[in-house]
Amino acid sequence: MITEKGVWNRLRTRLLFTGPTLFAFITVMIIPFLYGIYLTFTNWDGISTTLSLVGIQNYLAVFRDIEFWKSFGLTLKYVFYTVVLINVIAFMLAYVLTKGLKGQSIFRAGFFLPNLVGGIVLGFIWQFIFNNVLVYLGQHASIQSLSTTWLADPDKAFWALVIVTVWQNAGYMMVIYIAGLTGVPNDIMEAASIDGANSWTRLRKMVLPLMVPSFIVCIFLSLQRGFMVYDVNLALTKGGPFSSTQMVSMHVYEKAFLSRDYGVGQAEAFVLFLMVALITLLQVYFSKKLEVEA
Amino acid sequence: MSKFKRVQWMVMLLLLVMVVSACGGSGGEGNSASGGGSGDSKNVKITLLNSKGEILPQLEEAAKAFQKDNPGITVEIQPVPTGGSPFERASALYASGNPPTMIMLDTGDVEKFKDRILDLSGEKWNKDTVENATTATTVDGKNYAFPLAVEGYGFIYNKAVVDKAVGGSFDPTTIKTRNDLEKLFQQIEASGKKALVISPMDWSLGAHYLPLAYAGQNKDMAEVDKFMASLKTGQASLANNPVFNGLMDTFDLMMKYNIDQASPLAGAYERGPELLGKGEVGIWFMGNWAWPQINSFDTANKEYGFLPVPISNNADDYGNQEISSAVSKRIVIDKEKTTPEQQDAAKKFLNWIVYDEKGQDFLVNQANIIPAFKNITLPAADPLGKSIQDYIAKGKSEQSMSMLPADHWSKTGSSMQKYLAKQGDRATLVKEIENYWKTVK
């Protein structure tokens, strides 16, 4: 609460507390962001000392870049499956692990653990599992679908990515759901069970509506992580086989730094930013309407 | 109250000073790091961004040896992180205003940096280079880069395996046509080993194998350039091109005898040297840089060599007896942030590599590099380097395509992978490659 009288006094107090953060935010986020937008109107290649303005040509190039839209479509598919699977699994884990099982904190820690491993390391670990461990098992136990590596087949490589992502993120979302579940007031649940509601009804009519804030956060996080996926994509499949699992972030990166087309790459990044911002804002806006008071 | 206000102002002022000095501080540090010699002219510090990860320890030793001979100059080697490209790292360093004194770039990158790097045409080593060593880095008559290494690639054979297969000492010059190659494959299979392994990495297929179809068009590089230009405009047709089709016929043959037929894209780079070194396959398509890895599995008493990739059944066709080779890594010197003292020190370091006995020893014996200089007469230290030197000496070398667009290997490499995995036929491959070239700027 700011109680000082006078504009200057108020401003000074604000600056004292928000100033440093604001300064850091503006210098490392806002200015580079605006500069990046400026670069989308140039033909810069990433290194040359001269650059000239080319108007909206880079944006036109974005719309002509079939590969970009192909990878964006693939990313949408990936986001759909990961968001659904992550949240369903995370909620089920959280539900089970708040029932007072023996050793439930060890299980919680165990499921959370993959989230602590960096995406690159995790990708390499799973690459080894898919390429060697599962193939070995498949060949020795004569399981047809495992006897050749999943990462060499476009469809299976996609599912490998989904599996690893779900494995990595479900534990993190589980923690948020656990916090949400423990926040559901006991008296309401008790009253409901006295009124004769069975556990399914209690879950559907009491728990889920009260958990909407947790769902908003978790779906938002998994949406955003899904759209921005890069590290797992790079370490697990490198976009292969034959570019069939190249997600949109990877495409943008390669456009800017591999094809040396910085302007177009930056424009694609900006288009991607707009679309992800739109989708996540819509998600938050509409799901806010589902919130209820206990 | 007023006392409290004064404290507030003090705190704010302090914060402001801290922020400003932090910014100023990093700038100053950058200057002193790159301009090390400006204060006292005695000690000059230069840095080299190394993008040839396999020679990092050797390079560090070389830097120490150089420092010993040249007191007052410190050379620091900075690695490019694994998986990163030198272009990417160098442009990031330039963007942060703190570029290294020397940068090891790939040939095709040099021209992009030409506004920021030193013209090296005046250096003595320019006239001692091997043929074609500086043509690719010369813009408007000025050479911007120091040629560091000659690298070559083709079919590497394990002599122990092929000796057993042909029943006697194998002579690589007997393989002149595709039929000869197939016969050799069959002989190897008959001796109980697998014929070859295809490493399915996009860079191997896209940057090494496919470019044989471009370079093999003509012995004259000017004609090859013309062919490339017609590919860009969409006039050249690959579908009816005899060199391309011949090369892909050889690829079909390779696929037929590939040890990884069941899952051709599953193999990783590390699998190649292991299979070849242990003698489980007789042949591997790769280059001389793979020697350290092959050596670590060696069972053939270090006897390996190169075979050309035949493109037809006519022994006289160009490419059937030639090994693809070219100068691959280049060192450039920054001129934006470096002081004249640093530039001189950097030039001295490059001259030391070419003309000093210790520098030559580092290049040839320690780092296993085939030098790009005629005055260095030391024989290559490893069998693969020897084999390439041998081909070059006999005039049987084909210039590798080192000026392809930067994304060529990844785009066409994935098309080649599709073909290798039999997910697309040759018509698809032709279409994808031709489309790629039409989108190149």
HADDOCK unambig.tbl for C-alpha pairs under 7 A between the chains (distance, minus, plus):
assign (segid A and resid 16 and name CA) (segid B and resid 12 and name CA) 6.06 0.50 0.50
assign (segid A and resid 46 and name CA) (segid B and resid 91 and name CA) 6.54 0.50 0.50
assign (segid A and resid 47 and name CA) (segid B and resid 91 and name CA) 5.53 0.50 0.50
assign (segid A and resid 47 and name CA) (segid B and resid 112 and name CA) 6.81 0.50 0.50
assign (segid A and resid 47 and name CA) (segid B and resid 113 and name CA) 6.64 0.50 0.50
assign (segid A and resid 48 and name CA) (segid B and resid 112 and name CA) 6.25 0.50 0.50
assign (segid A and resid 48 and name CA) (segid B and resid 113 and name CA) 6.43 0.50 0.50
assign (segid A and resid 49 and name CA) (segid B and resid 115 and name CA) 6.62 0.50 0.50
assign (segid A and resid 148 and name CA) (segid B and resid 263 and name CA) 6.36 0.50 0.50
assign (segid A and resid 149 and name CA) (segid B and resid 266 and name CA) 6.32 0.50 0.50
assign (segid A and resid 152 and name CA) (segid B and resid 265 and name CA) 5.32 0.50 0.50
assign (segid A and resid 152 and name CA) (segid B and resid 266 and name CA) 5.52 0.50 0.50
assign (segid A and resid 242 and name CA) (segid B and resid 414 and name CA) 3.94 0.50 0.50
assign (segid A and resid 242 and name CA) (segid B and resid 415 and name CA) 6.34 0.50 0.50
assign (segid A and resid 242 and name CA) (segid B and resid 417 and name CA) 5.73 0.50 0.50
assign (segid A and resid 242 and name CA) (segid B and resid 418 and name CA) 5.90 0.50 0.50
assign (segid A and resid 243 and name CA) (segid B and resid 414 and name CA) 6.17 0.50 0.50
assign (segid A and resid 257 and name CA) (segid B and resid 88 and name CA) 6.26 0.50 0.50
assign (segid A and resid 258 and name CA) (segid B and resid 406 and name CA) 6.04 0.50 0.50
assign (segid A and resid 258 and name CA) (segid B and resid 407 and name CA) 5.56 0.50 0.50
assign (segid A and resid 259 and name CA) (segid B and resid 406 and name CA) 5.66 0.50 0.50
assign (segid A and resid 259 and name CA) (segid B and resid 407 and name CA) 4.91 0.50 0.50
